[in-house]
Amino acid sequence: MLIRLTYASQIAADRDRSDIEAIVEQSRPANQRRGITGVLAFHDGRIMQILEGPEREVLALYERIRMDDRHHGVVELQRETIDVVQFERWGMTSRPLADVLLMVDGY
Ligand SMILES: Cc1cc2nc3c(=O)[nH]c(=O)nc-3n(C[C@H](O)[C@H](O)[C@H](O)COP(=O)(O)O)c2cc1C
């Protein structure tokens, strides 16, 4: 079963954009291996991430992400089953978070 999970959080006080960029670079091959796609938006210290893929993989990853002390205040915004993925790859955008809600693949 495929799911899409969306959460928002706040970057840790001792971290900045370069930490987020490093996470995205490291996550790319790991997500690809697990069949996970999506996007991470970073804007004004706020993070919003959409994760799509096999339920088991997405939920296991989300548990690790929730525990990661490079951000805090993780709030799950949406969890739904999907028939097809909306994002065909994995990446990062610096657009305001509201824009991400309107996005299709093409970031
Ligand atoms: C905001 C944020 C987003 C993250 N997104 C991902 C991701 O999409 N994929 C991933 O593998 N790790 C992601 N991580 C890193 C995970 O929290 C974790 O460090 C990583 O999965 C490696 O875990 P492991 O060393 O136990 O394998 C993210 C971390 C943060 C703070």
The ligand as an ORCA input file, in Angstrom:
! r2SCAN-3c Opt
* xyz 0 1
  C      14.020     17.655      8.448
  C      14.633     16.288      8.230
  C      14.283     15.554      7.112
  C      14.846     14.298      6.886
  N      14.477     13.589      5.778
  C      15.029     12.382      5.547
  C      14.665     11.618      4.399
  O      13.828     12.006      3.580
  N      15.289     10.424      4.209
  C      16.229      9.925      5.079
  O      16.748      8.820      4.852
  N      16.578     10.634      6.171
  C      16.006     11.837      6.429
  N      16.383     12.542      7.536
  C      17.422     11.988      8.417
  C      16.862     10.972      9.392
  O      16.365     11.646     10.535
  C      17.985      9.982      9.815
  O      19.086     10.697     10.293
  C      18.388      9.146      8.610
  O      17.263      8.431      8.145
  C      19.536      8.192      8.896
  O      19.146      7.274      9.851
  P      20.079      6.011     10.161
  O      21.450      6.590     10.414
  O      19.445      5.425     11.384
  O      20.023      5.151      8.937
  C      15.801     13.780      7.800
  C      16.134     14.531      8.934
  C      15.562     15.778      9.162
  C      15.955     16.566     10.381
*
